[in-house]
């Protein structure tokens, strides 16, 4: 028998942050559920991601975070409920305004950094000429701090540089929505912190909506405007926490450390 749904309660962590309009959500989930055979994985998921907002999906292993992200990406279909992207019902398949950054960088070893970055452009309609693809790839590589590394192959790059190439590949199509499944989890703490700063800078520059999966409470507080806390078996919304703190956020700052402590109590 499925566990009873836990009603979401909105809580807030104080201090002021710029308001984000909730009138035209980039992503909207209304009663989304999913099962695999007899196993109920997700139950009655309801929340929105506003245009330009950064939202974290946080919870223990097995609460359906990655499954939910795959449904939003169009890689899986929901069994119940409605998913809308930019105000339009999603009808299966990946939405053109959406990009997905996976947990592994998934770089093609036989392609240079520039060729990996431009990969998403090769299926564009109408077809983009090679020189335009190269120029767009060079632009996003420069944006993520890899100017001059376009000719380098993945095996010649550090873990942090590979993550930057993967981020560039996700941004090259100029998505309005960026989905991220623990993309920095395998990096060392210093490099992960650098990637957090990079993501925040690019999000501000591009005005992109971000929905990311994480197990890391500190990462959720540092990056997110709101945190969706999921309860397990089946995955359901336990709490929606507003992180009302100005950027940049350093985990050692008292207000940020207190926000991290409060959020850990909900997991």
C-alpha positions in Angstrom: 0.0 0.0 0.0 1.3 3.4 -0.8 2.2 5.7 2.0 -0.3 8.6 2.5 0.7 11.8 0.8 2.3 14.4 3.1 0.8 17.9 2.3 3.5 20.4 1.4 4.1 23.3 3.8 5.8 26.4 2.6 8.6 27.6 4.9 11.0 30.5 4.5 14.6 31.2 5.4 14.9 34.9 6.1 16.6 37.8 4.3 15.7 39.5 1.1 16.2 38.2 -2.4 14.9 39.6 -5.7 11.3 38.6 -6.4 10.6 36.2 -9.2 7.3 36.4 -11.1 5.2 33.3 -10.7 2.6 34.4 -13.4 4.2 32.5 -16.3 5.9 29.3 -15.0 8.6 27.8 -17.0 7.7 24.4 -15.6 4.4 23.4 -14.0 3.5 20.0 -12.5 0.0 19.3 -11.5 -0.7 15.9 -9.8 2.2 14.1 -11.6 2.5 10.4 -10.7 4.6 7.5 -11.9 4.9 3.8 -11.3 7.1 1.0 -12.6 5.0 -2.1 -12.5 3.7 -2.5 -8.9 6.1 0.1 -7.6 4.7 3.6 -7.0 7.7 5.9 -7.6 6.1 9.3 -7.6 2.7 10.4 -6.2 0.7 13.6 -6.8 3.7 15.9 -7.5 2.6 19.6 -7.7 4.9 22.6 -8.0 6.0 25.3 -10.5 9.3 26.7 -11.5 9.0 30.4 -12.4 10.6 32.0 -15.4 14.2 32.8 -14.4 14.0 30.9 -11.1 16.5 28.3 -9.8 14.8 25.4 -7.9 16.5 22.4 -6.2 15.0 18.9 -6.0 16.3 17.5 -2.7 15.8 14.2 -0.9 17.2 10.9 0.1 18.1 8.2 -2.4 15.0 6.4 -3.8 12.6 9.4 -3.5 12.3 9.7 -7.3 14.3 12.9 -8.0 15.9 11.6 -11.2 12.7 10.0 -12.4 10.9 13.3 -11.9 13.6 15.1 -13.8 13.4 12.6 -16.6 9.7 13.1 -16.9 10.1 16.9 -17.2 12.9 16.3 -19.8 10.5 14.2 -21.9 12.5 11.0 -21.4 9.7 9.3 -19.5 5.9 9.9 -19.6 3.9 10.4 -16.4 1.1 7.9 -15.6 -1.1 10.7 -14.2 -1.2 14.4 -13.9 -0.2 17.3 -16.2 3.2 18.6 -17.1 3.4 22.0 -18.8 6.4 23.7 -20.2 6.3 27.5 -20.7 2.5 27.4 -20.2 1.9 24.6 -22.8 1.0 21.0 -22.0 4.0 18.7 -22.7 3.0 16.0 -25.2 6.1 13.7 -24.9 9.5 14.2 -26.3 12.0 16.9 -25.4 10.8 20.4 -25.5 12.9 22.7 -27.8 13.4 25.3 -25.1 14.8 22.8 -22.7 18.3 21.4 -22.2 19.5 18.5 -19.9 22.9 18.3 -18.1 23.5 14.8 -16.8 25.4 13.5 -13.8 28.2 12.2 -16.0 29.7 14.7 -18.5 29.1 12.2 -21.4 31.7 13.9 -23.6 32.6 12.0 -26.8 36.3 11.1 -26.4 37.0 11.4 -30.2 35.7 14.9 -30.4 37.4 18.1 -29.3 35.9 20.4 -26.7 34.4 22.6 -29.4 33.0 19.6 -31.3 31.4 18.3 -28.1 30.0 21.8 -27.3 28.4 22.1 -30.7 26.9 18.6 -30.6 23.4 19.8 -29.8 23.4 22.1 -32.9 23.9 19.3 -35.3 20.2 18.3 -35.2 19.0 21.9 -35.7 16.3 22.6 -38.2 17.0 24.4 -40.5 20.5 23.0 -40.6 23.2 25.4 -39.4 26.3 25.7 -41.5 29.5 24.4 -39.9 31.0 27.9 -39.5 27.9 29.0 -37.5 28.1 25.9 -35.3 31.8 26.5 -34.6 31.1 30.2 -33.8 28.3 29.4 -31.3 30.4 26.7 -29.7 33.3 29.0 -29.3 31.0 31.6 -27.7 29.7 29.3 -25.0 33.2 27.9 -24.3 34.3 31.4 -23.7 31.3 32.0 -21.5 32.2 29.0 -19.3 35.8 30.0 -19.0 37.4 27.8 -21.7 38.4 30.3 -24.3 41.3 28.9 -26.2 40.6 25.2 -25.3 38.3 24.4 -28.2 40.9 22.2 -29.9 41.6 20.1 -26.7 40.3 16.5 -26.3 38.4 15.3 -23.2 41.3 13.1 -21.9 43.4 16.2 -21.8 41.0 18.1 -19.5 40.6 18.1 -15.7 37.3 17.1 -14.2 36.3 20.7 -13.7 37.1 21.6 -17.3 35.1 18.6 -18.6 32.1 19.8 -16.5 32.5 23.2 -18.1 32.4 21.6 -21.6 29.3 19.7 -20.6 27.7 23.0 -19.4 28.7 24.7 -22.6 27.1 21.9 -24.6 23.9 22.4 -22.5 23.9 26.1 -23.2 24.8 26.2 -26.9 21.1 25.9 -28.0 20.2 28.9 -25.9 17.6 27.0 -23.8 15.1 28.8 -21.6 15.1 25.9 -19.1 18.2 24.0 -17.9 17.7 20.7 -16.1 20.6 19.3 -14.1 21.0 15.9 -12.5 23.7 16.2 -9.9 26.2 17.5 -12.5 28.9 18.5 -10.0 28.7 15.6 -7.5 31.9 14.0 -8.7 34.0 17.1 -8.4 36.3 18.0 -5.5 34.9 20.7 -3.1 36.9 23.6 -4.5 36.1 22.8 -8.1 32.4 22.3 -7.2 32.3 25.7 -5.6 33.9 27.3 -8.7 31.2 25.6 -10.9 28.5 26.9 -8.5 29.8 30.5 -9.1 30.0 29.8 -12.8 26.4 28.6 -13.0 25.1 31.6 -11.0 26.9 34.0 -13.3 25.6 32.3 -16.5 22.1 32.0 -15.1 22.1 35.8 -14.5 23.6 36.4 -17.9 21.2 34.2 -19.9 18.1 34.6 -17.7 17.6 30.8 -17.8 15.3 28.8 -15.4 17.2 26.0 -13.6 15.8 22.9 -12.0 18.5 20.7 -10.5 18.6 17.4 -8.5 21.0 17.2 -5.6 21.7 15.2 -2.4 23.8 18.1 -1.1 21.9 20.4 1.3 24.7 23.0 1.1 24.5 23.0 -2.7 20.7 23.5 -2.6 21.0 26.5 -0.3 23.9 28.1 -2.3 22.2 27.8 -5.7 18.4 27.7 -5.3 15.7 30.3 -4.9 13.4 27.5 -3.6 14.0 23.9 -2.5 11.5 21.1 -3.2 12.0 18.5 -0.4 10.8 15.1 -1.5 9.7 12.3 0.8 10.4 8.7 -0.3 8.3 5.6 -1.2 6.5 7.0 -3.0 8.2 10.2 -3.9 6.0 13.2 -2.9 6.5 16.8 -2.0 7.2 17.0 1.8 8.1 20.7 1.9 8.8 23.7 -0.3 11.4 26.0 1.2 12.1 29.5 0.0 15.7 30.5 0.3 15.5 34.2 0.9 19.2 35.0 0.9 21.2 37.3 -1.4 23.9 36.0 -3.8 26.7 35.1 -3.6 26.1 32.7 -0.7 29.1 31.2 1.1 28.4 28.2 3.4 30.7 29.7 6.1 28.5 32.9 6.4 26.3 32.7 9.5 23.0 33.2 7.7 23.8 30.7 5.1 25.1 28.2 7.6 21.8 28.6 9.6 19.8 28.0 6.4 21.7 24.8 5.7 21.1 23.6 9.3 17.4 24.3 9.1 17.1 22.5 5.8 19.0 19.4 7.1 16.3 19.1 9.8 13.7 18.5 7.0 15.5 15.6 5.3 
